[in-house]
Amino acid sequence: MNERLNIDLARIGKKWVSCFDLLGFSKLTNDSIIQAFDRVERCLLEAKQESLCDHKLRRAWFSDTFLFYTEDDSSSSFGAIDLLSKNFFEMALLRNIPMRGAMACDEFYADETNRIFIGSALVDAFRFGEKCNWVGFVLCPSAVCQIKKLGETVSNGYKLCDVPTKQKIVRSAEPSEEAIVECSEKMQALLCGVHLGLGNGSQFMRALKAMSERTDSPKDKVKYTNSIEFLNHFGIPK
């Protein structure tokens, strides 16, 4: 029996990929995995309706990771995945489903039948999203480069800022001494409603504060605090 996978080389290419990590997914599934799926699925349906986009976008969901990806690296594909990613992120936050994510543009291969998703775009999007210590969405360097190459503007909804990233341990010359330091990386970042300017910022601020108040985890509280500070910095009222 031949169990080798048939790789369609024509489907390998440079594509836009958005990768979202649903924070606290285990808590969402405490009562029912079906209810958790339904909550996220509703966010996706509303996001697609808001986007009013008939561009062919693909999606995949495994465990606490959610993907959107395109068929190419064109300007129209960027416009479609960018809008859908923003709307999906915001719909989830309004439902008190925290997530962080990132968009990349690089080589990517998707075999939906065999559930195989590989490529630099996925690695970058996952890595940059996962390293951020907040609830938010960022553009990877590969995405920024492609946007500029296409003659598009990066500023449409994104702010260049020092995004808070996870702590790292710095060891001194003495083996017994070490320090935990806060890190940050300058990235193009988006957070809840800033890109549209529709006055929804206060709603997202309330959602972040409500989720922060409900958690007993100091690590989770830091994520919400970092997101709230980002909103405050860019003019969203407290």
C-alpha positions in Angstrom: 0.0 0.0 0.0 1.4 3.3 -1.0 0.9 5.8 1.8 3.2 8.6 0.4 1.6 12.0 0.1 1.2 13.6 -3.3 2.7 17.0 -3.1 1.2 19.5 -5.6 4.2 21.7 -6.4 1.9 24.2 -8.1 0.4 25.1 -4.7 3.8 26.0 -3.2 4.4 29.7 -3.4 4.6 33.1 -1.6 1.3 33.8 0.2 -0.2 35.9 2.9 -0.7 34.0 6.2 -2.4 35.3 9.4 -1.9 33.1 12.4 -3.9 33.6 15.6 -3.3 32.0 19.0 -6.4 31.8 21.2 -5.3 32.7 24.7 -6.8 30.7 27.5 -8.3 28.2 25.1 -8.4 25.5 27.9 -10.7 27.8 29.9 -13.0 28.2 26.9 -13.3 24.4 26.6 -13.9 23.8 30.3 -17.7 23.5 29.9 -18.0 22.2 26.3 -15.7 22.0 23.3 -18.7 22.4 21.1 -19.6 25.7 22.8 -16.1 26.9 22.5 -16.1 26.1 18.8 -19.4 27.8 18.4 -18.2 31.0 20.0 -15.2 31.2 17.7 -17.2 30.2 14.7 -19.6 33.0 15.3 -16.8 35.5 15.4 -15.6 34.3 12.0 -19.1 34.5 10.5 -19.5 38.0 11.7 -16.1 39.0 10.6 -16.8 37.7 7.1 -20.0 39.6 7.0 -18.3 42.8 8.1 -15.5 42.4 5.5 -18.0 42.1 2.6 -15.3 40.3 0.7 -15.7 37.7 -2.0 -12.0 37.1 -2.4 -11.1 33.5 -2.1 -9.5 33.1 1.4 -8.8 29.8 3.1 -8.8 29.0 6.8 -7.8 26.2 9.1 -8.2 25.6 12.9 -6.3 23.1 15.0 -6.4 23.2 18.8 -5.8 26.9 19.8 -4.3 28.0 16.5 -6.4 29.6 13.7 -5.1 30.4 10.2 -6.2 32.5 7.3 -4.2 32.2 4.1 -4.4 33.3 0.5 -3.6 31.8 -2.9 -0.9 34.4 -3.8 1.0 37.5 -2.5 -0.9 40.1 -4.5 -2.2 43.4 -3.3 -5.8 42.3 -3.6 -5.1 39.2 -1.5 -3.4 41.4 1.2 -6.5 43.7 1.3 -8.8 40.7 1.8 -6.8 38.9 4.4 -5.9 42.1 6.2 -9.6 43.2 6.6 -10.8 39.7 7.6 -8.0 39.4 10.1 -8.8 42.7 11.7 -12.5 42.0 11.9 -12.0 38.5 13.3 -9.7 39.8 16.0 -12.1 42.5 17.0 -15.2 40.3 17.0 -13.4 37.8 19.2 -12.3 40.5 21.7 -15.9 41.9 21.9 -16.9 38.4 22.9 -14.2 38.3 25.6 -12.1 35.8 23.6 -8.5 37.1 23.9 -6.1 36.3 21.1 -2.8 37.4 19.7 -1.6 37.0 16.2 0.6 38.1 13.3 0.6 38.2 9.5 3.5 37.1 7.3 4.1 36.9 3.6 6.4 34.2 2.4 6.6 30.6 1.1 3.6 28.5 2.2 2.0 25.2 1.3 -1.4 24.0 2.4 -2.8 20.4 1.9 -6.2 20.7 3.4 -7.1 17.1 2.7 -4.2 15.7 4.7 -4.1 18.7 7.1 -0.5 19.6 6.3 0.5 23.3 6.6 4.1 24.2 6.2 6.4 27.1 5.1 8.3 30.1 6.2 5.1 32.3 6.3 3.5 30.0 8.9 6.7 29.8 11.0 7.2 33.6 11.0 3.5 34.4 11.8 3.4 31.9 14.6 6.8 32.9 16.0 6.1 36.7 16.0 2.6 36.3 17.4 3.6 33.9 20.1 6.5 36.0 21.4 4.2 39.1 22.0 3.2 39.4 25.6 -0.2 41.0 25.0 -3.6 40.7 23.3 -3.0 42.2 19.8 -2.0 41.7 16.2 1.3 42.5 14.4 2.8 42.5 11.0 5.9 40.4 10.5 8.9 42.0 8.6 8.1 39.8 5.6 4.6 41.3 5.4 5.9 44.9 5.8 8.4 44.3 3.0 5.8 42.9 0.6 3.4 45.7 1.4 6.0 48.3 0.5 7.0 46.3 -2.6 3.4 46.4 -3.8 3.3 50.2 -3.2 0.7 49.9 -0.4 0.9 51.9 2.8 1.7 50.1 6.0 0.1 52.8 8.1 -3.5 51.8 7.2 -4.5 50.7 10.7 -1.1 49.9 12.1 1.2 51.8 14.4 4.9 51.4 14.7 5.6 50.8 18.3 7.7 48.8 20.8 5.5 45.8 21.2 5.9 44.1 24.6 7.4 40.7 24.3 8.0 37.9 26.7 10.6 38.1 29.4 14.0 36.5 29.0 16.7 35.5 31.4 20.0 37.4 31.2 23.0 35.7 33.0 25.9 37.6 34.3 29.5 36.6 34.4 28.8 35.0 37.8 27.0 31.6 37.2 24.9 32.2 40.3 23.6 35.5 39.2 20.8 36.1 36.7 18.1 38.6 36.0 14.7 38.5 34.3 14.3 41.5 32.0 11.3 42.8 30.1 11.8 42.8 26.3 10.2 44.7 23.4 10.6 44.8 19.7 9.6 47.6 17.3 6.9 46.3 15.1 3.9 47.4 13.1 1.0 46.7 15.5 -2.7 46.8 15.5 -5.0 46.6 18.5 -8.8 46.6 18.7 -10.5 49.3 16.7 -7.6 51.6 16.2 -7.5 51.0 12.5 -11.1 51.9 11.8 -11.5 55.0 13.9 -15.2 54.2 14.5 -15.2 55.0 18.2 -15.2 51.4 19.2 -12.0 51.8 21.2 -13.9 52.3 24.5 -15.7 49.0 24.0 -12.4 47.1 23.5 -11.0 48.9 26.5 -13.9 47.7 28.7 -13.5 44.1 27.3 -9.8 44.1 28.2 -10.4 45.4 31.7 -13.2 43.0 32.3 -11.1 40.0 31.3 -8.2 41.3 33.4 -10.4 41.5 36.4 -11.7 38.0 36.0 -8.3 36.3 35.9 -6.2 35.4 38.9 -3.1 34.8 36.9 -0.4 37.5 37.1 1.0 36.4 33.7 -2.4 36.9 32.1 -3.0 40.3 33.8 0.3 41.6 32.3 -1.0 40.8 28.8 -4.1 42.8 29.4 -2.2 45.7 31.0 0.2 45.8 28.0 -2.8 46.0 25.6 -4.6 48.7 27.6 -1.4 50.8 27.7 -1.1 50.5 23.9 -4.6 51.8 23.5 -4.0 54.6 26.0 -0.8 55.6 24.1 -2.6 55.9 20.8 -5.4 58.0 22.1 -8.1 55.6 23.2 -9.7 57.0 26.4 -9.4 55.1 29.7 
